[in-house]
Amino acid sequence: MHYCSTRGSVKGWNFEQVLFSGFAPDGGLFMPEKIPELNLTTLQRWSKFNYVELVKEICSVFISSEDIPHSDQSDLIDKAFCHFQLKEVVHLSKLKDGLNVLELWHGPTMAFKDLGMLCLGQFLRYFLKKNGLQATIIVGTSGDTGSAAIESVRGMNGVDIIVIYPKGRCTKVQELQMTTVTENNVHVFEADGTSDDIDVILRKLFADLAFVKEHILMSSNSINWFRILVQMAHFFYGYFQCVPLQELSSLPLLEVVVPTGGAGNITAGCIAVKMGLPLRIVSTVNENDIIFRTIKHGDFSLASSVKHTLAPAIDIQDPYNMERVFWLFSGMDNKLIKEMMEEFHSTGKIKLQDSLHSKISKIISSCSVTDDGIMQTMKRCWKENHYLLCPHTAVAVSYHYKNPPSHQRRCFLATASAAKFQEVLKQADLPLEIPAKIAALESKQTRKISMEKSANWESILREKIKLIQMRRQ
């Protein structure tokens, strides 16, 4: 399996090269040069696997044994999932009126990001040890990504991680999960701006190819292909959990409802569809609704500002993984994607071609929800099921209450534990269930570096990366 950039200037890269990359050198995102199609026999065989086994199977499809022998891949994935609260890693809760909630948050930081991030950390360690190298990871976060990225490499030899989060736009728990980590290889920055502002700086850093090469600079945001790869397992596992084995031969359609920020999960779902999984994907968003406008009207345009909502991890107006979605449904048209994305980054808006918009709309639908809708969804789910939703999962479940199912099977991705959003639970007058490891954060010392709005963030981060390199020598 080889990989190419969505913009066409980079082709033939292997998995290791892509793992150690952020954006492709031409500004695009890496994708497989071919999407393999699975036959019914393979899907029936996969339906008997647990979640961890599915991750292993999917990785073996996209990672050549020449890059990592399959037995080593299996060992690395086992190590990644050994610290999850549940042996099965993820869990499907079947609630009232066909509300199937796939809990992806049973990892160390209690968010779905742990699933891909802890695997990434293990694969990263494998190659660094094999090649005797050191690397620096740089990550922008709107909430849960930062703590999961830190957890994946904290204390790891040969790796430093820089995490930047937007000031005042994460919950207290999310912030503490980052700022209370004291390992010397962890460097946390608080930036006075939005997560989209942070992404602009990261693009600039990764565009400096000489700097990236000199410092072995990489990303573990979902611009990194490996994150998307692992997230495909959510969709296969959810399908096999919701569709009875005796019905599998007819491959009935499953609607998967996804709270969406940077669009990594829906990208993974679209690849699963291209591989042969019969899904209808519903991308649900908060009031930062660029994806809703794109799916509904073909209007991929930035709003004047990012709104601060009750679901802060998806307060995003520049969902970079949509470039991958456009590429998939354009028939892998690199030239078109290059023109589209260059226009978008120049003007802040593009109108999708009718043919592309039509192809996307056949697989993906979308809806948006206000803060009041999030709150009412959380309250209703508790009243009817005694089940607590985090505000991001409530963005997805709001679709269930707006559109009661008839005979359509549905699966809702639950992206974080409600325990991470205590302020919202209090506001909704819902019971607080605070795990011991969350409560313990309050008494720990914190450590962070603040970057004011007027500061030159790019210069500050470049200097930090250089200092990390000097310390290693």
C-alpha distance (Angstrom), angle and dihedral (degrees) to the residues before:
residue distance angle dihedral
M1 . . .
H2 3.79 . .
Y3 3.78 131.1 .
C4 3.79 136.4 -138.0
S5 3.78 138.5 -172.5
T6 3.79 118.5 -100.6
R7 3.82 86.1 -125.8
G8 3.79 95.6 55.6
S9 3.80 105.5 -124.1
V10 3.81 95.1 102.8
K11 3.80 122.6 56.0
G12 3.78 139.2 156.5
W13 3.81 98.5 34.7
N14 3.79 117.5 153.2
F15 3.80 126.7 -132.7
E16 3.81 95.6 -95.5
Q17 3.81 92.1 53.9
V18 3.79 91.4 49.7
L19 3.81 93.6 45.7
F20 3.80 90.3 57.3
S21 3.79 93.5 49.1
G22 3.77 138.7 85.9
F23 3.77 115.6 -168.6
A24 3.79 114.5 -1.1
P25 3.83 114.9 -99.4
D26 3.82 90.1 -101.9
G27 3.82 91.9 53.9
G28 3.79 94.9 -101.5
L29 3.80 130.9 113.2
F30 3.79 126.8 -104.6
M31 3.78 120.8 -107.7
P32 3.82 134.7 166.0
E33 3.79 112.8 -86.4
K34 3.81 87.8 -132.2
I35 3.81 132.0 25.9
P36 3.83 108.5 -144.0
E37 3.80 117.3 -135.8
L38 3.80 118.5 -135.0
N39 3.79 121.4 -143.4
L40 3.79 125.3 -139.4
T41 3.81 92.4 -99.2
T42 3.79 90.9 57.4
L43 3.81 92.7 46.9
Q44 3.81 90.5 50.1
R45 3.80 90.1 50.6
W46 3.81 92.0 48.0
S47 3.82 91.0 49.7
K48 3.81 89.5 72.4
F49 3.82 93.4 56.7
N50 3.78 126.4 99.0
Y51 3.80 119.7 -129.4
V52 3.82 96.4 -89.1
E53 3.80 91.7 48.3
L54 3.80 89.8 51.3
V55 3.80 91.5 52.6
K56 3.81 88.4 52.4
E57 3.82 92.9 49.4
I58 3.80 93.6 47.7
C59 3.81 92.5 47.1
S60 3.81 90.8 50.1
V61 3.81 89.2 56.0
F62 3.80 93.9 54.3
I63 3.82 102.2 30.3
S64 3.78 117.0 66.5
S65 3.79 118.0 -131.8
E66 3.82 84.8 -128.4
D67 3.82 88.3 64.7
I68 3.81 94.1 43.7
P69 3.82 124.0 -5.6
H70 3.80 109.4 -115.5
S71 3.80 92.3 -119.3
D72 3.82 89.0 57.1
Q73 3.80 90.9 47.0
S74 3.80 88.8 54.5
D75 3.80 93.0 50.3
L76 3.81 92.6 48.9
I77 3.80 92.3 51.1
D78 3.83 91.4 48.7
K79 3.82 89.5 52.9
A80 3.81 91.4 48.9
F81 3.81 93.5 55.3
C82 3.80 100.3 37.9
H83 3.83 94.4 96.2
F84 3.80 98.0 52.8
Q85 3.80 118.6 120.5
L86 3.81 92.6 -124.9
K87 3.77 125.9 53.5
E88 3.81 88.8 -140.5
V89 3.86 89.0 51.5
V90 3.82 94.5 -144.8
H91 3.79 128.8 39.8
L92 3.82 135.2 -156.6
S93 3.82 114.1 -140.8
K94 3.80 112.3 -161.1
L95 3.80 108.7 -152.1
K96 3.80 136.5 175.6
D97 3.82 121.6 -48.2
G98 3.78 98.1 8.5
L99 3.80 96.2 -52.2
N100 3.83 101.9 153.5
V101 3.81 111.0 -176.3
L102 3.80 117.0 -167.0
E103 3.81 105.6 -153.7
L104 3.81 108.7 -146.1
W105 3.80 95.5 167.2
H106 3.81 107.3 84.0
G107 3.82 94.8 108.1
P108 3.82 129.6 104.1
T109 3.83 96.1 -79.6
M110 3.82 94.1 36.9
A111 3.82 96.6 -120.8
F112 3.81 134.7 102.7
K113 3.81 90.4 -111.5
D114 3.83 88.0 78.3
L115 3.81 90.6 70.5
G116 3.79 96.7 63.3
M117 3.78 97.8 25.3
L118 3.81 98.1 55.9
C119 3.80 90.2 48.7
L120 3.79 89.5 49.4
G121 3.81 90.3 52.1
Q122 3.80 92.0 53.7
F123 3.82 94.0 47.3
L124 3.79 89.9 46.7
R125 3.80 91.2 52.2
Y126 3.82 89.7 50.2
F127 3.81 94.4 56.9
L128 3.81 96.1 39.8
K129 3.80 90.7 53.6
K130 3.80 92.2 43.9
N131 3.81 93.6 50.7
G132 3.81 100.3 31.9
L133 3.81 92.0 -123.3
Q134 3.80 138.1 141.2
A135 3.80 125.4 -143.3
T136 3.79 140.8 -171.0
I137 3.80 119.2 -140.7
I138 3.79 118.8 -156.1
V139 3.79 119.0 -166.1
G140 3.78 134.8 -179.6
T141 3.78 115.1 -156.1
S142 3.78 137.7 -167.9
G143 3.79 92.7 -171.1
D144 3.80 126.9 -48.2
T145 3.81 102.2 24.3
G146 3.81 94.6 75.3
S147 3.79 98.3 55.3
A148 3.81 92.6 43.6
A149 3.82 91.1 49.6
I150 3.80 90.5 49.7
E151 3.80 92.2 47.9
S152 3.80 90.9 52.8
V153 3.83 94.9 59.9
R154 3.83 108.6 15.7
G155 3.80 109.2 140.8
M156 3.82 92.1 3.4
N157 3.80 114.5 146.6
G158 3.78 115.8 -120.3
V159 3.81 95.9 20.1
D160 3.79 132.7 92.4
I161 3.78 122.0 -176.0
I162 3.79 128.5 -154.5
V163 3.81 115.6 -164.6
I164 3.80 123.6 -171.9
Y165 3.79 120.7 -166.8
P166 3.85 129.7 -179.8
K167 3.81 114.2 -104.6
G168 3.81 113.8 -110.3
R169 3.81 94.0 0.8
C170 3.82 101.2 94.1
T171 3.79 126.3 68.9
K172 3.78 118.8 -102.3
V173 3.82 91.4 -107.0
Q174 3.81 92.9 49.3
E175 3.80 90.5 50.6
L176 3.81 93.9 46.7
Q177 3.81 91.8 49.4
M178 3.81 86.2 62.6
T179 3.80 104.7 34.0
T180 3.82 97.2 46.4
V181 3.82 93.9 60.7
T182 3.81 108.6 106.6
E183 3.81 103.7 -178.3
N184 3.80 110.7 127.9
N185 3.81 93.9 -124.7
V186 3.84 92.5 61.4
H187 3.83 120.4 87.5
V188 3.81 118.5 -179.9
F189 3.80 124.1 -166.0
E190 3.81 127.5 -169.6
A191 3.82 111.3 -152.5
D192 3.80 123.6 -162.0
G193 3.81 96.4 -131.3
T194 3.80 142.2 53.8
S195 3.80 131.9 -61.8
D196 3.81 88.4 -106.9
D197 3.83 89.1 56.3
I198 3.80 88.2 53.8
D199 3.83 91.9 49.9
V200 3.82 90.2 55.7
I201 3.82 90.1 58.7
L202 3.80 92.6 46.2
R203 3.81 90.5 53.4
K204 3.81 89.3 52.9
L205 3.80 92.4 50.3
F206 3.80 93.9 48.7
A207 3.81 90.7 46.4
D208 3.83 88.5 65.0
L209 3.79 95.7 81.8
A210 3.80 95.5 -178.9
F211 3.82 91.1 53.3
V212 3.81 91.9 46.5
K213 3.81 91.6 50.8
E214 3.81 94.7 44.8
H215 3.80 94.0 52.7
I216 3.85 98.6 30.4
L217 3.78 87.5 -123.0
M218 3.81 116.6 -172.0
S219 3.78 140.5 164.6
S220 3.78 132.7 -130.1
N221 3.80 93.9 -169.2
S222 3.78 113.5 111.2
I223 3.79 88.2 -88.6
N224 3.82 79.7 83.7
W225 3.81 107.2 89.9
F226 3.80 93.2 -141.4
R227 3.81 91.3 66.5
I228 3.81 89.9 56.5
L229 3.80 90.9 46.3
V230 3.81 94.3 57.4
Q231 3.80 92.5 42.6
M232 3.82 90.4 62.1
A233 3.80 86.8 75.0
H234 3.84 90.5 68.0
F235 3.78 90.0 65.6
F236 3.79 98.1 44.1
Y237 3.81 92.6 45.3
G238 3.81 92.6 45.3
Y239 3.80 90.5 50.6
F240 3.79 94.6 49.9
Q241 3.82 91.3 46.3
C242 3.81 94.1 50.7
V243 3.82 100.7 38.7
P244 3.84 115.1 67.5
L245 3.80 114.4 -122.2
Q246 3.81 92.3 -121.5
E247 3.84 90.0 59.5
L248 3.79 95.7 46.4
S249 3.81 94.6 93.0
S250 3.82 90.2 67.2
L251 3.84 92.0 46.7
P252 3.83 97.4 -138.4
L253 3.79 117.8 -156.3
L254 3.82 119.8 -97.6
E255 3.79 122.2 -160.9
V256 3.82 110.8 -141.7
V257 3.80 115.4 -164.8
V258 3.79 115.2 -155.1
P259 3.82 130.5 -171.5
T260 3.79 100.3 -134.8
G261 3.80 135.0 -152.1
G262 3.80 116.7 139.0
A263 3.84 90.1 9.1
G264 3.81 96.2 -121.3
N265 3.78 93.9 130.8
I266 3.79 95.3 47.8
T267 3.81 88.8 48.2
A268 3.80 88.7 55.4
G269 3.80 89.3 48.0
C270 3.80 92.3 50.9
I271 3.81 90.9 52.1
A272 3.81 88.9 50.5
V273 3.82 88.0 53.6
K274 3.81 90.6 50.3
M275 3.81 87.5 51.8
G276 3.80 90.5 56.6
L277 3.82 106.3 -91.0
P278 3.85 108.5 139.9
L279 3.80 102.2 -129.0
R280 3.76 138.8 149.9
I281 3.81 107.7 -157.0
V282 3.80 122.1 -150.6
S283 3.79 112.3 -162.8
T284 3.81 108.2 -157.5
V285 3.79 121.1 -166.6
N286 3.78 139.8 177.7
E287 3.82 123.1 -124.5
N288 3.81 89.3 -58.2
D289 3.76 87.5 85.3
I290 3.82 109.8 168.4
I291 3.80 91.6 124.0
F292 3.81 91.8 49.1
R293 3.82 90.3 52.1
T294 3.81 91.0 45.9
I295 3.80 94.7 51.6
K296 3.80 94.8 39.7
H297 3.79 101.6 40.7
G298 3.82 108.5 6.2
D299 3.81 88.2 -111.3
F300 3.82 108.0 141.9
S301 3.79 98.8 176.5
L302 3.78 136.2 135.9
A303 3.79 119.6 -111.8
S304 3.78 118.5 -130.5
S305 3.81 91.4 -101.9
V306 3.80 144.1 -3.1
K307 3.80 112.6 -99.8
H308 3.81 118.3 -136.4
T309 3.83 106.0 -129.4
L310 3.80 140.2 171.7
A311 3.83 87.4 -96.6
P312 3.83 99.0 57.7
A313 3.81 98.6 168.0
I314 3.81 88.8 68.8
D315 3.80 96.5 43.0
I316 3.79 89.1 120.6
Q317 3.80 130.8 133.9
D318 3.82 98.3 176.6
P319 3.83 105.3 54.8
Y320 3.79 98.6 -174.1
N321 3.82 95.6 -167.9
M322 3.80 90.0 67.2
E323 3.79 84.5 81.6
R324 3.81 87.1 66.4
V325 3.82 90.9 48.4
F326 3.80 91.2 50.8
W327 3.81 89.9 48.9
L328 3.80 93.2 50.7
F329 3.81 94.9 50.3
S330 3.81 95.3 40.2
G331 3.79 88.8 64.6
M332 3.82 91.2 -103.0
D333 3.82 90.7 -61.2
N334 3.81 100.0 174.1
K335 3.80 94.2 -178.9
L336 3.80 93.4 53.4
I337 3.81 92.7 46.5
K338 3.81 92.0 49.4
E339 3.80 91.1 52.0
M340 3.81 92.9 44.8
M341 3.79 96.5 48.6
E342 3.80 94.9 43.0
E343 3.80 88.4 53.1
F344 3.82 90.9 47.2
H345 3.80 93.9 50.6
S346 3.81 89.9 45.9
T347 3.81 99.6 45.9
G348 3.81 104.9 16.2
K349 3.79 92.5 -123.3
I350 3.79 144.3 67.1
K351 3.78 135.1 173.9
L352 3.79 113.3 -134.9
Q353 3.78 118.0 -124.0
D354 3.80 110.4 -103.7
S355 3.80 92.2 -117.7
L356 3.80 93.2 51.9
H357 3.80 92.7 44.2
S358 3.81 90.3 50.8
K359 3.82 93.6 51.3
I360 3.81 92.5 49.0
S361 3.81 92.9 46.6
K362 3.81 91.6 55.2
I363 3.82 89.9 64.7
I364 3.82 105.0 24.3
S365 3.79 130.3 48.2
S366 3.79 125.6 174.8
C367 3.78 145.6 -159.2
S368 3.79 135.0 -178.1
V369 3.80 130.3 -141.8
T370 3.80 134.1 -159.3
D371 3.79 126.3 -131.9
D372 3.79 88.7 -101.1
G373 3.81 89.2 53.7
I374 3.81 90.3 51.1
M375 3.80 90.9 50.9
Q376 3.80 94.3 47.3
T377 3.81 91.3 48.3
M378 3.81 92.1 52.6
K379 3.81 90.9 49.0
R380 3.81 94.4 47.0
C381 3.80 93.9 48.0
W382 3.80 90.1 51.4
K383 3.81 92.4 46.9
E384 3.82 94.6 48.7
N385 3.82 100.4 35.2
H386 3.82 109.0 13.5
Y387 3.80 84.2 -123.8
L388 3.80 123.5 136.3
L389 3.80 119.0 -138.7
C390 3.77 124.9 -163.8
P391 3.83 111.3 -126.8
H392 3.82 91.9 -105.8
T393 3.79 92.9 53.2
A394 3.82 87.1 45.9
V395 3.81 87.8 59.5
A396 3.82 86.5 61.9
V397 3.81 97.2 39.8
S398 3.82 91.2 51.3
Y399 3.81 85.2 73.1
H400 3.82 89.4 60.2
Y401 3.79 92.4 55.3
K402 3.81 93.9 43.7
N403 3.81 92.1 47.4
P404 3.83 110.5 32.3
P405 3.81 109.8 -154.2
S406 3.79 121.2 -112.4
H407 3.81 108.8 -173.0
Q408 3.80 95.5 -33.4
R409 3.80 115.0 118.5
R410 3.79 113.6 -135.4
C411 3.77 138.2 -169.3
F412 3.82 123.1 -165.9
L413 3.79 120.5 -156.3
A414 3.82 111.6 -132.9
T415 3.77 104.9 -155.4
A416 3.82 103.7 -176.3
S417 3.78 143.3 11.8
A418 3.79 116.1 -96.3
A419 3.82 87.4 -129.9
K420 3.82 89.3 77.1
F421 3.81 91.1 62.8
Q422 3.79 104.5 56.2
E423 3.81 94.6 149.2
V424 3.81 91.5 58.2
L425 3.81 92.6 45.5
K426 3.81 89.6 53.1
Q427 3.80 90.9 47.6
A428 3.82 89.8 52.1
D429 3.82 91.5 45.9
L430 3.79 90.7 -121.7
P431 3.82 125.0 147.2
L432 3.79 117.2 -87.2
E433 3.79 115.6 -129.9
I434 3.79 105.6 -176.5
P435 3.83 116.0 -175.3
A436 3.80 116.4 -140.0
K437 3.81 93.5 -112.6
I438 3.81 90.4 55.2
A439 3.81 93.1 46.8
A440 3.82 90.2 49.9
L441 3.82 91.5 61.2
E442 3.82 91.1 72.6
S443 3.81 93.7 68.5
K444 3.82 97.5 46.0
Q445 3.79 126.9 101.5
T446 3.80 115.5 -108.0
R447 3.79 130.9 -140.2
K448 3.80 129.4 -170.4
I449 3.80 143.3 136.8
S450 3.81 116.4 -126.3
M451 3.82 122.9 -141.7
E452 3.80 115.5 -163.5
K453 3.80 120.8 -139.2
S454 3.81 91.0 -110.6
A455 3.83 94.5 49.8
N456 3.80 124.3 102.8
W457 3.80 98.1 -109.3
E458 3.77 94.5 -176.8
S459 3.81 92.0 54.2
I460 3.82 92.1 47.2
L461 3.80 92.4 50.9
R462 3.80 93.7 45.3
E463 3.79 89.5 53.0
K464 3.80 91.6 49.6
I465 3.81 91.7 50.6
K466 3.82 90.2 50.6
L467 3.81 91.2 49.7
I468 3.82 90.4 51.5
Q469 3.80 89.5 52.8
M470 3.84 92.2 48.2
R471 3.82 91.3 50.5
R472 3.79 90.5 56.0
Q473 3.82 94.3 54.2
